[in-house]
Amino acid sequence: MRRSIGISAILAWIILSPGFIPMQEFQLRVVPLANNEFALELYQCAYKLAGQKKRPAAQQLGRLEGLPLVQARQAVYKALKANDYDPKSLSYRRQKPYVLNEESGVNLALLFQAVQPLSKPERIASIAHGINEMSDEEAHYWFAKVTNGQRQSALKAMRVLLGD
């Protein structure tokens, strides 16, 4: 006799397996500015730990506005498309945050932090292209460096590596 296993049983087995690490959630929030312009802020959402009634507040990872945002818009559009959002929905009027998967969030976090202080359009474009071309493993490596105590030196190294 053949027995079928339900999808919920499979998911429960995966989630309860030792070593299971759930995907990290990120949020991209639109902040309206003057003259129909806007800034984008990226947040990393914390996990709700066992015993907690609600999830801790999300941590802001970066903010882009002005020229860096204009230069990085293709990467933002790509992240929105990868998460089933229409890039045309990106507007100063949007109030609801975009919920992004881990890959998109990590890439945008690197992008936001790497290009935020820059002013040269060609350098911003070069770094945005380099981050876009990174494998998931490489992006996670740099993200770990930037978020775990080596922020300035990691960002400087990444800018030098990708800014050519």
ROZA-540950 format. One record per atom (N, C-alpha, C, CB): residue number from 1; residue in three letters; chain; atom name; y, x, z. Coordinates in pm, whole numbers, plus 32768, in hexadecimal, padded with zeros to 4 digits. Glycine has a CB too. Layout:
REM residues N
NUM:ALA:A:CA:Y:X:Z
...
END
This chain:
REM residues 164
1:MET:A:N:7F8B:8054:8000
1:MET:A:CA:8000:8000:8000
1:MET:A:C:807D:8059:8000
1:MET:A:CB:7FFF:7FA0:807A
2:ARG:A:N:80D7:803D:7FA6
2:ARG:A:CA:8151:808B:7F97
2:ARG:A:C:81BF:8050:7FEE
2:ARG:A:CB:817C:8091:7F03
3:ARG:A:N:8206:80A6:8033
3:ARG:A:CA:826E:8079:808D
3:ARG:A:C:82F5:80B1:805E
3:ARG:A:CB:8250:80A4:811F
4:SER:A:N:8359:805E:8054
4:SER:A:CA:83DC:8090:8027
4:SER:A:C:8435:80AC:80A0
4:SER:A:CB:8420:802A:7FC8
5:ILE:A:N:8489:8110:8090
5:ILE:A:CA:84E6:8136:80FA
5:ILE:A:C:8570:8107:80CF
5:ILE:A:CB:84E4:81D1:8115
6:GLY:A:N:85B4:80C2:8127
6:GLY:A:CA:8639:8090:8109
6:GLY:A:C:86A1:80FF:810D
6:GLY:A:CB:8660:8023:816B
7:ILE:A:N:870D:80E8:80C7
7:ILE:A:CA:8779:814A:80C1
7:ILE:A:C:87B3:8165:814A
7:ILE:A:CB:87E7:811B:8062
8:SER:A:N:87BC:80FF:819F
8:SER:A:CA:87F4:8115:8225
8:SER:A:C:8799:8171:8277
8:SER:A:CB:8807:808F:826E
9:ALA:A:N:8717:8168:8264
9:ALA:A:CA:86BB:81C1:82AA
9:ALA:A:C:86CC:8251:827C
9:ALA:A:CB:8629:8194:8295
10:ILE:A:N:86E2:8263:81FB
10:ILE:A:CA:86F7:82E9:81C4
10:ILE:A:C:877A:8323:81F8
10:ILE:A:CB:86F7:82E6:8129
11:LEU:A:N:87E5:82D2:81F7
11:LEU:A:CA:8865:8301:822A
11:LEU:A:C:885E:8324:82BE
11:LEU:A:CB:88D1:8298:8213
12:ALA:A:N:881A:82D2:830C
12:ALA:A:CA:880A:82EE:839A
12:ALA:A:C:87BF:8371:83AE
12:ALA:A:CB:87BF:827B:83E1
13:TRP:A:N:8758:8389:835E
13:TRP:A:CA:870B:8405:8369
13:TRP:A:C:8763:847E:8349
13:TRP:A:CB:8691:8402:830C
14:ILE:A:N:87B7:8473:82E0
14:ILE:A:CA:880F:84E1:82BA
14:ILE:A:C:8876:84FB:8326
14:ILE:A:CB:8856:84C1:8235
15:ILE:A:N:88B7:8492:8357
15:ILE:A:CA:8921:84A1:83BA
15:ILE:A:C:88EB:84D8:843E
15:ILE:A:CB:8966:841C:83D2
16:LEU:A:N:8873:84B0:8463
16:LEU:A:CA:883A:84DD:84E2
16:LEU:A:C:87F2:8562:84D7
16:LEU:A:CB:87DC:8475:8516
17:SER:A:N:87E7:8597:845E
17:SER:A:CA:87A4:8618:844B
17:SER:A:C:87F5:8689:848A
17:SER:A:CB:878D:8634:83B5
18:PRO:A:N:87B2:86EA:84C8
18:PRO:A:CA:87FC:875C:84FE
18:PRO:A:C:8844:87A6:848D
18:PRO:A:CB:879C:87BC:854A
19:GLY:A:N:88BC:87D1:84A9
19:GLY:A:CA:8908:881B:8445
19:GLY:A:C:895A:87C4:83E8
19:GLY:A:CB:88AB:886D:83F5
20:PHE:A:N:8950:8740:83F4
20:PHE:A:CA:899F:86E9:839D
20:PHE:A:C:8A32:86F6:83C2
20:PHE:A:CB:8971:8655:83A8
21:ILE:A:N:8A86:8712:835F
21:ILE:A:CA:8B16:871C:8374
21:ILE:A:C:8B57:86B3:8319
21:ILE:A:CB:8B4C:87AD:8355
22:PRO:A:N:8B98:8650:8355
22:PRO:A:CA:8BD7:85E9:8302
22:PRO:A:C:8C4D:8622:82B4
22:PRO:A:CB:8C05:8574:8359
23:MET:A:N:8C6D:85E2:8246
23:MET:A:CA:8CDE:860D:81F4
23:MET:A:C:8D60:85F3:8241
23:MET:A:CB:8CDF:85C3:816B
24:GLN:A:N:8DBA:8651:8236
24:GLN:A:CA:8E3C:8646:8277
24:GLN:A:C:8E95:85EC:8223
24:GLN:A:CB:8E7D:86D2:828A
25:GLU:A:N:8EE4:8599:8264
25:GLU:A:CA:8F3F:853F:821E
25:GLU:A:C:8FCD:8575:8225
25:GLU:A:CB:8F39:84B1:825A
26:PHE:A:N:9014:8568:81B7
26:PHE:A:CA:90A1:8590:81AE
26:PHE:A:C:90F2:8518:8180
26:PHE:A:CB:90B4:8609:814D
27:GLN:A:N:9171:8517:81A2
27:GLN:A:CA:91CC:84AE:8175
27:GLN:A:C:9246:84ED:8134
27:GLN:A:CB:91F6:8452:81EB
28:LEU:A:N:926D:84B4:80C4
28:LEU:A:CA:92E6:84DC:807F
28:LEU:A:C:934A:846A:8091
28:LEU:A:CB:92CC:84FB:7FE6
29:ARG:A:N:93B9:8488:80D3
29:ARG:A:CA:941C:8421:80F3
29:ARG:A:C:949D:843A:80A6
29:ARG:A:CB:9438:841E:818B
30:VAL:A:N:94D7:83CD:8075
30:VAL:A:CA:9555:83D2:802B
30:VAL:A:C:95C7:83B9:808D
30:VAL:A:CB:9557:8369:7FB6
31:VAL:A:N:962A:8412:808B
31:VAL:A:CA:96A0:8406:80E1
31:VAL:A:C:9719:83EE:8087
31:VAL:A:CB:96B4:8485:813B
32:PRO:A:N:9753:8376:808A
32:PRO:A:CA:97C7:835A:8034
32:PRO:A:C:9840:83AE:805B
32:PRO:A:CB:97EA:82C4:8039
33:LEU:A:N:9889:83DB:7FF6
33:LEU:A:CA:9905:8427:8009
33:LEU:A:C:9975:83DC:7FC2
33:LEU:A:CB:98F7:84B9:7FD3
34:ALA:A:N:99E9:8415:7FBF
34:ALA:A:CA:9A5B:83D7:7F7B
34:ALA:A:C:9A48:83D7:7EE4
34:ALA:A:CB:9ADE:8420:7F9F
35:ASN:A:N:9A8D:837D:7EA1
35:ASN:A:CA:9A91:8375:7E0E
35:ASN:A:C:9A08:8363:7DCE
35:ASN:A:CB:9AD1:83F1:7DD5
36:ASN:A:N:99B4:8310:7E06
36:ASN:A:CA:992F:82F0:7DD1
36:ASN:A:C:98D2:8369:7DC9
36:ASN:A:CB:993B:82B2:7D48
37:GLU:A:N:98F0:83D2:7E12
37:GLU:A:CA:9899:8446:7E17
37:GLU:A:C:983E:843B:7E8F
37:GLU:A:CB:98EC:84C9:7E1B
38:PHE:A:N:97D9:8491:7E93
38:PHE:A:CA:977D:848E:7F04
38:PHE:A:C:9742:8518:7F1C
38:PHE:A:CB:970D:8428:7EED
39:ALA:A:N:970D:8528:7F93
39:ALA:A:CA:96C2:859F:7FB8
39:ALA:A:C:9632:8573:7FD0
39:ALA:A:CB:96FF:85E5:8037
40:LEU:A:N:95D6:85D1:7FCC
40:LEU:A:CA:954A:85B6:7FED
40:LEU:A:C:9524:8608:8066
40:LEU:A:CB:94ED:85D5:7F74
41:GLU:A:N:94E0:85C8:80C4
41:GLU:A:CA:94AC:860C:813A
41:GLU:A:C:9415:85FD:813B
41:GLU:A:CB:94EC:85D3:81BD
42:LEU:A:N:93D1:866A:815B
42:LEU:A:CA:933F:866A:8160
42:LEU:A:C:9313:8677:81F0
42:LEU:A:CB:9304:86DD:8109
43:TYR:A:N:92B6:8621:8218
43:TYR:A:CA:9281:861F:82A0
43:TYR:A:C:91EA:862F:829E
43:TYR:A:CB:92A9:859C:82E9
44:GLN:A:N:91B7:8676:8302
44:GLN:A:CA:9127:8681:8317
44:GLN:A:C:9106:8627:838C
44:GLN:A:CB:90FA:8716:8332
45:CYS:A:N:90AB:85CA:8376
45:CYS:A:CA:9087:8569:83DC
45:CYS:A:C:901D:85A5:8438
45:CYS:A:CB:9053:84E7:839C
46:ALA:A:N:902F:8591:84B8
46:ALA:A:CA:8FD1:85C5:851C
46:ALA:A:C:8F58:8568:8524
46:ALA:A:CB:9015:85D2:85A7
47:TYR:A:N:8EE8:85A1:854C
47:TYR:A:CA:8E70:8552:8563
47:TYR:A:C:8E7D:8505:85E5
47:TYR:A:CB:8DF3:85AC:8564
48:LYS:A:N:8E42:848F:85E9
48:LYS:A:CA:8E38:8443:8665
48:LYS:A:C:8DBB:8475:86AC
48:LYS:A:CB:8E32:83A7:864A
49:LEU:A:N:8DCE:84B0:8720
49:LEU:A:CA:8D5E:84E7:876A
49:LEU:A:C:8D1A:847C:87BD
49:LEU:A:CB:8D8D:855A:87C4
50:ALA:A:N:8C9D:8494:87DE
50:ALA:A:CA:8C50:8436:8830
50:ALA:A:C:8C9A:841E:88B3
50:ALA:A:CB:8BC0:846A:884A
51:GLY:A:N:8CA7:83A2:88D8
51:GLY:A:CA:8CE9:837F:8955
51:GLY:A:C:8D7E:8363:8947
51:GLY:A:CB:8CD6:83EB:89B7
52:GLN:A:N:8DB9:8387:88D6
52:GLN:A:CA:8E46:836C:88C2
52:GLN:A:C:8E57:82DF:888D
52:GLN:A:CB:8E85:83D2:8861
53:LYS:A:N:8EBF:829B:88BD
53:LYS:A:CA:8ED7:8213:888E
53:LYS:A:C:8F18:8210:8805
53:LYS:A:CB:8F2D:81C9:88F1
54:LYS:A:N:8F6E:8272:87ED
54:LYS:A:CA:8FAA:8279:8769
54:LYS:A:C:8FB7:830A:873D
54:LYS:A:CB:9033:8235:8768
55:ARG:A:N:8FC8:831B:86BD
55:ARG:A:CA:8FCF:839E:8680
55:ARG:A:C:9053:83E2:86A3
55:ARG:A:CB:8FBF:8394:85E6
56:PRO:A:N:9051:8466:86C0
56:PRO:A:CA:90CF:84AD:86DB
56:PRO:A:C:912B:84AA:8661
56:PRO:A:CB:90B2:8540:8702
57:ALA:A:N:91AA:84C3:8679
57:ALA:A:CA:920E:84C0:860E
57:ALA:A:C:91EE:852A:85A3
57:ALA:A:CB:929B:84D7:8647
58:ALA:A:N:9210:8509:8529
58:ALA:A:CA:91FC:8565:84BA
58:ALA:A:C:925E:85D9:84C4
58:ALA:A:CB:920C:851D:8432
59:GLN:A:N:9236:864D:8491
59:GLN:A:CA:9289:86C5:8495
59:GLN:A:C:92C9:86DC:840D
59:GLN:A:CB:9235:8740:84BF
60:GLN:A:N:934D:86ED:840B
60:GLN:A:CA:9393:8708:838E
60:GLN:A:C:9376:8796:8360
60:GLN:A:CB:942B:86F1:839D
61:LEU:A:N:934C:87A3:82E1
61:LEU:A:CA:932B:8826:82A9
61:LEU:A:C:9398:885C:824E
61:LEU:A:CB:92A9:881E:825D
62:GLY:A:N:93E9:8805:8217
62:GLY:A:CA:9451:8835:81BD
62:GLY:A:C:94A6:87C5:8188
62:GLY:A:CB:9414:8881:814C
63:ARG:A:N:9516:87ED:814F
63:ARG:A:CA:9574:878D:8114
63:ARG:A:C:95AF:87CD:8097
63:ARG:A:CB:95E5:8763:817A
64:LEU:A:N:95B5:877F:802D
64:LEU:A:CA:95F4:87AD:7FB1
64:LEU:A:C:965F:874B:7F86
64:LEU:A:CB:958B:87BF:7F40
65:GLU:A:N:96CE:8782:7F56
65:GLU:A:CA:9737:8730:7F1C
65:GLU:A:C:9787:8787:7EBC
65:GLU:A:CB:9794:86F1:7F8A
66:GLY:A:N:97D4:8749:7E69
66:GLY:A:CA:9829:8794:7E0D
66:GLY:A:C:97DB:87DE:7DA2
66:GLY:A:CB:987D:87F5:7E5A
67:LEU:A:N:980B:8855:7D7D
67:LEU:A:CA:97CF:88A4:7D12
67:LEU:A:C:973B:88C4:7D28
67:LEU:A:CB:981C:8925:7D01
68:PRO:A:N:9713:88F1:7DA1
68:PRO:A:CA:9683:890A:7DB4
68:PRO:A:C:962D:888F:7D99
68:PRO:A:CB:966A:893B:7E42
69:LEU:A:N:965D:8819:7DBF
69:LEU:A:CA:9611:879E:7DA5
69:LEU:A:C:960B:8781:7D0F
69:LEU:A:CB:9650:8726:7DEF
70:VAL:A:N:9679:8792:7CCA
70:VAL:A:CA:967B:877B:7C39
70:VAL:A:C:961A:87DA:7BF4
70:VAL:A:CB:970B:878E:7C00
71:GLN:A:N:9619:8859:7C1C
71:GLN:A:CA:95C0:88BC:7BDF
71:GLN:A:C:952D:88A3:7C00
71:GLN:A:CB:95E7:8948:7C0D
72:ALA:A:N:9512:8866:7C73
72:ALA:A:CA:9488:884F:7CA0
72:ALA:A:C:9455:87C4:7C7E
72:ALA:A:CB:947D:8865:7D34
73:ARG:A:N:94A1:8776:7C35
73:ARG:A:CA:947C:86EA:7C20
73:ARG:A:C:93F5:86D7:7BD9
73:ARG:A:CB:94E7:86A5:7BD0
74:GLN:A:N:93D1:8731:7B7D
74:GLN:A:CA:9352:8721:7B37
74:GLN:A:C:92DB:872F:7B97
74:GLN:A:CB:9346:8789:7AC6
75:ALA:A:N:92E7:878A:7BF8
75:ALA:A:CA:927D:8799:7C5C
75:ALA:A:C:9275:871D:7CB4
75:ALA:A:CB:9296:8817:7CB2
76:VAL:A:N:92E8:86E3:7CD5
76:VAL:A:CA:92E9:8668:7D25
76:VAL:A:C:92AA:85F6:7CD5
76:VAL:A:CB:937B:8643:7D4F
77:TYR:A:N:92CD:85EB:7C56
77:TYR:A:CA:9291:8583:7C01
77:TYR:A:C:91FA:8594:7BF8
77:TYR:A:CB:92D0:8586:7B74
78:LYS:A:N:91CE:860F:7BEA
78:LYS:A:CA:913E:862B:7BE2
78:LYS:A:C:90F7:85FF:7C62
78:LYS:A:CB:9126:86C1:7BC9
79:ALA:A:N:9134:861B:7CD4
79:ALA:A:CA:90F8:85F2:7D55
79:ALA:A:C:90F4:855A:7D60
79:ALA:A:CB:9149:862D:7DCB
80:LEU:A:N:915D:8517:7D34
80:LEU:A:CA:915E:8485:7D39
80:LEU:A:C:90F1:844B:7CE0
80:LEU:A:CB:91E8:844F:7D10
81:LYS:A:N:90E3:8480:7C66
81:LYS:A:CA:907C:8451:7C0A
81:LYS:A:C:8FF0:8468:7C43
81:LYS:A:CB:9089:8496:7B83
82:ALA:A:N:8FDB:84DB:7C82
82:ALA:A:CA:8F58:84FC:7CBC
82:ALA:A:C:8F33:849E:7D2E
82:ALA:A:CB:8F57:858D:7CEE
83:ASN:A:N:8F96:845B:7D67
83:ASN:A:CA:8F7E:83FD:7DD5
83:ASN:A:C:8F94:836C:7DAB
83:ASN:A:CB:8FD8:841F:7E4A
84:ASP:A:N:8F8C:8353:7D28
84:ASP:A:CA:8F93:82CD:7CEE
84:ASP:A:C:901A:8287:7D03
84:ASP:A:CB:8F27:8278:7D27
85:TYR:A:N:9086:82D5:7D01
85:TYR:A:CA:910C:829C:7D04
85:TYR:A:C:914E:82B2:7C7D
85:TYR:A:CB:9162:82DA:7D77
86:ASP:A:N:91A2:8254:7C57
86:ASP:A:CA:91EF:8262:7BDC
86:ASP:A:C:926B:82B6:7BFB
86:ASP:A:CB:9217:81D7:7BA2
87:PRO:A:N:927D:8328:7BB7
87:PRO:A:CA:92F4:837A:7BD1
87:PRO:A:C:9377:832F:7BBE
87:PRO:A:CB:92F3:83F3:7B77
88:LYS:A:N:9376:82C4:7B6F
88:LYS:A:CA:93EF:8275:7B5B
88:LYS:A:C:9418:822B:7BDA
88:LYS:A:CB:93DA:8212:7AEA
89:SER:A:N:93BC:8222:7C3B
89:SER:A:CA:93DC:81DE:7CB9
89:SER:A:C:942D:8237:7D17
89:SER:A:CB:935C:81B1:7CFD
90:LEU:A:N:943F:82B6:7CF2
90:LEU:A:CA:948C:8313:7D44
90:LEU:A:C:9521:82F7:7D30
90:LEU:A:CB:946B:83A7:7D20
91:SER:A:N:9560:82C3:7D97
91:SER:A:CA:95EA:8298:7D8F
91:SER:A:C:962A:829F:7E19
91:SER:A:CB:95F4:8209:7D55
92:TYR:A:N:96AE:82A6:7E1C
92:TYR:A:CA:96F6:82A6:7E9C
92:TYR:A:C:96E3:8224:7EE8
92:TYR:A:CB:978A:82BF:7E85
93:ARG:A:N:96B4:81BB:7EA5
93:ARG:A:CA:96A0:8139:7EE4
93:ARG:A:C:961A:812D:7F2E
93:ARG:A:CB:96A9:80CC:7E7C
94:ARG:A:N:95BF:8188:7F13
94:ARG:A:CA:9539:817C:7F4E
94:ARG:A:C:953E:8191:7FE5
94:ARG:A:CB:94D8:81E3:7F0E
95:GLN:A:N:94FF:8134:802D
95:GLN:A:CA:94FE:813B:80C0
95:GLN:A:C:9474:8160:80F5
95:GLN:A:CB:952A:80B6:80FB
96:LYS:A:N:940C:813E:80AD
96:LYS:A:CA:9383:8158:80DA
96:LYS:A:C:935B:81E7:80B2
96:LYS:A:CB:9321:80EF:809E
97:PRO:A:N:931E:8232:810F
97:PRO:A:CA:92F6:82BB:80EB
97:PRO:A:C:927F:82BB:808B
97:PRO:A:CB:92D3:830B:8169
98:TYR:A:N:9276:8325:803C
98:TYR:A:CA:9201:833B:7FE8
98:TYR:A:C:9198:8381:803F
98:TYR:A:CB:9225:8391:7F68
99:VAL:A:N:911F:834E:8040
99:VAL:A:CA:90B2:838D:808A
99:VAL:A:C:9068:83E7:8029
99:VAL:A:CB:9052:8322:80CB
100:LEU:A:N:9060:8468:804B
100:LEU:A:CA:9025:84CB:7FF1
100:LEU:A:C:8FA4:8504:802B
100:LEU:A:CB:9089:853D:7FD7
101:ASN:A:N:8F49:8529:7FD2
101:ASN:A:CA:8ECE:856A:7FFF
101:ASN:A:C:8EEB:85FB:8024
101:ASN:A:CB:8E61:8562:7F91
102:GLU:A:N:8E87:863D:805A
102:GLU:A:CA:8E99:86C4:808D
102:GLU:A:C:8EC2:8728:8022
102:GLU:A:CB:8E1B:86F3:80CE
103:GLU:A:N:8E83:8724:7FAE
103:GLU:A:CA:8EA4:8784:7F44
103:GLU:A:C:8F36:8777:7F19
103:GLU:A:CB:8E48:876F:7ECB
104:SER:A:N:8F61:86FC:7F02
104:SER:A:CA:8FEC:86E6:7ED8
104:SER:A:C:904E:870E:7F46
104:SER:A:CB:9001:8654:7EB1
105:GLY:A:N:902C:86EB:7FC2
105:GLY:A:CA:9082:870B:8032
105:GLY:A:C:9092:87A0:8048
105:GLY:A:CB:904D:86CC:80AF
106:VAL:A:N:9024:87E9:803E
106:VAL:A:CA:9028:887A:804F
106:VAL:A:C:907D:88BA:7FE2
106:VAL:A:CB:8F99:88B6:804E
107:ASN:A:N:9068:8890:7F65
107:ASN:A:CA:90B7:88C7:7EF6
107:ASN:A:C:914C:88AA:7F05
107:ASN:A:CB:9085:888F:7E71
108:LEU:A:N:916D:882E:7F2A
108:LEU:A:CA:91FB:880D:7F3C
108:LEU:A:C:9236:8855:7FB5
108:LEU:A:CB:920C:8776:7F4B
109:ALA:A:N:91E8:8867:801F
109:ALA:A:CA:921B:88AF:8094
109:ALA:A:C:9240:893E:806E
109:ALA:A:CB:91B2:88B0:8106
110:LEU:A:N:91E8:8980:8022
110:LEU:A:CA:9207:8A07:7FF4
110:LEU:A:C:9283:8A08:7F9C
110:LEU:A:CB:918F:8A42:7FA9
111:LEU:A:N:9288:89AA:7F41
111:LEU:A:CA:92F9:89A1:7EE4
111:LEU:A:C:937D:898A:7F2F
111:LEU:A:CB:92E2:8930:7E7E
112:PHE:A:N:937F:8927:7F88
112:PHE:A:CA:93F9:8905:7FD0
112:PHE:A:C:942A:897C:8021
112:PHE:A:CB:93E2:888D:802C
113:GLN:A:N:93D0:89C0:8065
113:GLN:A:CA:93F9:8A2F:80BB
113:GLN:A:C:941F:8AAA:806A
113:GLN:A:CB:938A:8A51:811C
114:ALA:A:N:93DE:8ABF:7FFA
114:ALA:A:CA:93F9:8B37:7FAA
114:ALA:A:C:947D:8B2D:7F5C
114:ALA:A:CB:9387:8B50:7F49
115:VAL:A:N:949D:8AB8:7F27
115:VAL:A:CA:9514:8AAD:7ED1
115:VAL:A:C:958F:8A76:7F16
115:VAL:A:CB:94F5:8A57:7E5C
116:GLN:A:N:9582:8A40:7F8D
116:GLN:A:CA:95F3:8A01:7FD2
116:GLN:A:C:966D:8A5C:7FDF
116:GLN:A:CB:95C8:89D5:805B
117:PRO:A:N:965E:8ADC:8003
117:PRO:A:CA:96D7:8B2F:8011
117:PRO:A:C:9708:8B70:7F90
117:PRO:A:CB:96BD:8B9A:8076
118:LEU:A:N:96C1:8B5C:7F22
118:LEU:A:CA:96E2:8BA2:7EA5
118:LEU:A:C:974D:8B58:7E56
118:LEU:A:CB:9665:8BB4:7E50
119:SER:A:N:9794:8BA2:7DFF
119:SER:A:CA:97FB:8B64:7DAD
119:SER:A:C:97EB:8B81:7D18
119:SER:A:CB:9883:8B92:7DDA
120:LYS:A:N:97A0:8BE9:7CF3
120:LYS:A:CA:9791:8C0B:7C66
120:LYS:A:C:9727:8BAF:7C26
120:LYS:A:CB:9769:8CA0:7C56
121:PRO:A:N:9750:8B60:7BC2
121:PRO:A:CA:96F4:8B00:7B84
121:PRO:A:C:9676:8B40:7B4A
121:PRO:A:CB:973B:8AB6:7B17
122:GLU:A:N:9683:8BB5:7B0A
122:GLU:A:CA:960D:8BF3:7ACE
122:GLU:A:C:95AB:8C24:7B38
122:GLU:A:CB:9637:8C69:7A74
123:ARG:A:N:95DD:8C50:7BAA
123:ARG:A:CA:9585:8C7C:7C16
123:ARG:A:C:953D:8C04:7C55
123:ARG:A:CB:95D5:8CC9:7C82
124:ILE:A:N:9587:8B97:7C69
124:ILE:A:CA:954B:8B1D:7CA0
124:ILE:A:C:94DD:8AEC:7C42
124:ILE:A:CB:95B6:8AAF:7CB4
125:ALA:A:N:94FA:8AE9:7BC0
125:ALA:A:CA:9498:8ABB:7B5D
125:ALA:A:C:941D:8B14:7B5C
125:ALA:A:CB:94D7:8AB7:7AD1
126:SER:A:N:9430:8B96:7B67
126:SER:A:CA:93C0:8BF5:7B66
126:SER:A:C:9367:8BE1:7BE1
126:SER:A:CB:93F4:8C85:7B62
127:ILE:A:N:93A4:8BD1:7C55
127:ILE:A:CA:9356:8BBC:7CCF
127:ILE:A:C:9310:8B35:7CCB
127:ILE:A:CB:93B1:8BC4:7D4C
128:ALA:A:N:9353:8ACE:7C9B
128:ALA:A:CA:9314:8A49:7C90
128:ALA:A:C:929C:8A4F:7C33
128:ALA:A:CB:937A:89E0:7C5C
129:HIS:A:N:92AA:8A96:7BC3
129:HIS:A:CA:923A:8AA4:7B66
129:HIS:A:C:91C6:8AF0:7BA7
129:HIS:A:CB:9268:8AED:7AE6
130:GLY:A:N:91E5:8B5A:7BEF
130:GLY:A:CA:917D:8BA9:7C31
130:GLY:A:C:9130:8B5A:7C99
130:GLY:A:CB:91B9:8C23:7C71
131:ILE:A:N:9177:8B0B:7CE8
131:ILE:A:CA:9135:8AB7:7D4D
131:ILE:A:C:90E1:8A4D:7D09
131:ILE:A:CB:919D:8A76:7DAB
132:ASN:A:N:9113:8A15:7C9D
132:ASN:A:CA:90C9:89B0:7C50
132:ASN:A:C:9046:89E7:7C19
132:ASN:A:CB:9120:897A:7BDE
133:GLU:A:N:9044:8A68:7BF7
133:GLU:A:CA:8FCF:8AA6:7BBC
133:GLU:A:C:8F69:8AD9:7C23
133:GLU:A:CB:8FF9:8B18:7B65
134:MET:A:N:8F8D:8AD5:7CA3
134:MET:A:CA:8F33:8B07:7D0B
134:MET:A:C:8EB6:8AB0:7D16
134:MET:A:CB:8F7A:8B0C:7D93
135:SER:A:N:8E46:8AF0:7D36
135:SER:A:CA:8DCC:8AA4:7D56
135:SER:A:C:8DE1:8A65:7DE0
135:SER:A:CB:8D4B:8B01:7D54
136:ASP:A:N:8D8D:8A04:7E03
136:ASP:A:CA:8D96:89C5:7E86
136:ASP:A:C:8D83:8A2B:7EF5
136:ASP:A:CB:8D2E:8955:7E93
137:GLU:A:N:8D26:8A88:7EE0
137:GLU:A:CA:8D0B:8AEE:7F46
137:GLU:A:C:8D83:8B49:7F5B
137:GLU:A:CB:8C90:8B41:7F1F
138:GLU:A:N:8DC2:8B72:7EEE
138:GLU:A:CA:8E36:8BC9:7EF7
138:GLU:A:C:8EAA:8B80:7F3A
138:GLU:A:CB:8E60:8BFB:7E6D
139:ALA:A:N:8EC0:8B02:7F16
139:ALA:A:CA:8F2B:8AB3:7F53
139:ALA:A:C:8F13:8AA2:7FE9
139:ALA:A:CB:8F36:8A28:7F0F
140:HIS:A:N:8E96:8A87:8011
140:HIS:A:CA:8E77:8A7A:809F
140:HIS:A:C:8E8A:8AFE:80E9
140:HIS:A:CB:8DE7:8A47:80B1
141:TYR:A:N:8E6B:8B6D:80A9
141:TYR:A:CA:8E80:8BF1:80E5
141:TYR:A:C:8F14:8C04:8105
141:TYR:A:CB:8E4E:8C62:8087
142:TRP:A:N:8F6B:8BED:80A2
142:TRP:A:CA:8FFA:8BFF:80B7
142:TRP:A:C:9031:8B9A:811A
142:TRP:A:CB:9045:8BF4:8033
143:PHE:A:N:8FFF:8B1F:8115
143:PHE:A:CA:902B:8AB8:8173
143:PHE:A:C:900A:8AE1:8202
143:PHE:A:CB:8FE9:8A30:8151
144:ALA:A:N:8F92:8B16:8217
144:ALA:A:CA:8F6B:8B45:829C
144:ALA:A:C:8FC6:8BB5:82CB
144:ALA:A:CB:8ED9:8B74:829C
145:LYS:A:N:8FE6:8C12:8272
145:LYS:A:CA:9041:8C80:8295
145:LYS:A:C:90CB:8C4B:82BB
145:LYS:A:CB:904D:8CE4:821F
146:VAL:A:N:90FE:8BEE:826E
146:VAL:A:CA:9185:8BBA:8283
146:VAL:A:C:918E:8B66:8302
146:VAL:A:CB:91B2:8B68:820B
147:THR:A:N:9127:8B19:8321
147:THR:A:CA:912E:8ABC:8392
147:THR:A:C:90F9:8AF5:8415
147:THR:A:CB:90E3:8A40:8371
148:ASN:A:N:90BD:8B6B:8413
148:ASN:A:CA:9081:8B9F:848E
148:ASN:A:C:90BD:8C23:84BA
148:ASN:A:CB:8FEC:8BB0:847A
149:GLY:A:N:9141:8C26:84C9
149:GLY:A:CA:9181:8C97:8509
149:GLY:A:C:91B4:8D07:84B0
149:GLY:A:CB:9126:8CCF:8566
150:GLN:A:N:9192:8D08:8432
150:GLN:A:CA:91C1:8D74:83D9
150:GLN:A:C:921B:8D3C:836C
150:GLN:A:CB:914A:8DBE:839A
151:ARG:A:N:9269:8CD7:838D
151:ARG:A:CA:92B5:8C8C:832B
151:ARG:A:C:930E:8CE3:82D3
151:ARG:A:CB:9309:8C25:8370
152:GLN:A:N:9369:8D2E:8310
152:GLN:A:CA:93CB:8D79:82C1
152:GLN:A:C:938B:8DE4:8269
152:GLN:A:CB:9430:8DBA:831D
153:SER:A:N:932F:8E31:82A1
153:SER:A:CA:92F0:8E9B:8251
153:SER:A:C:9297:8E60:81E4
153:SER:A:CB:929E:8EF9:82AC
154:ALA:A:N:9253:8DF1:8202
154:ALA:A:CA:91FE:8DB2:819D
154:ALA:A:C:9252:8D77:812C
154:ALA:A:CB:91A7:8D46:81DD
155:LEU:A:N:92BF:8D35:814E
155:LEU:A:CA:9316:8CFC:80E6
155:LEU:A:C:9355:8D69:8091
155:LEU:A:CB:9384:8CA6:8125
156:LYS:A:N:937E:8DD6:80D0
156:LYS:A:CA:93B8:8E45:8084
156:LYS:A:C:9351:8E80:8025
156:LYS:A:CB:93ED:8EB2:80E4
157:ALA:A:N:92D7:8E96:8056
157:ALA:A:CA:926D:8ECD:8001
157:ALA:A:C:924D:8E6F:7F8E
157:ALA:A:CB:91EE:8EE8:8055
158:MET:A:N:9246:8DEF:7FA9
158:MET:A:CA:9228:8D8E:7F40
158:MET:A:C:9298:8D88:7ED8
158:MET:A:CB:9211:8D02:7F7D
159:ARG:A:N:9316:8D8E:7F06
159:ARG:A:CA:9387:8D8E:7EA9
159:ARG:A:C:9385:8E0A:7E50
159:ARG:A:CB:940B:8D87:7EF5
160:VAL:A:N:9366:8E7C:7E8B
160:VAL:A:CA:9360:8EF8:7E3C
160:VAL:A:C:92ED:8EF0:7DD7
160:VAL:A:CB:934C:8F75:7E99
161:LEU:A:N:927B:8EBE:7E04
161:LEU:A:CA:9206:8EB4:7DAD
161:LEU:A:C:921D:8E53:7D38
161:LEU:A:CB:918E:8E87:7DFE
162:LEU:A:N:925C:8DE3:7D54
162:LEU:A:CA:926B:8D7A:7CEF
162:LEU:A:C:92F3:8D7A:7CA8
162:LEU:A:CB:9255:8CF3:7D2E
163:GLY:A:N:9353:8DC2:7CDE
163:GLY:A:CA:93DB:8DBB:7CA9
163:GLY:A:C:93F7:8E0E:7C2E
163:GLY:A:CB:9438:8DE4:7D11
164:ASP:A:N:9395:8E56:7BFC
164:ASP:A:CA:93AC:8EAC:7B86
164:ASP:A:C:93B5:8E5E:7B06
164:ASP:A:CB:933E:8F12:7B7A
END
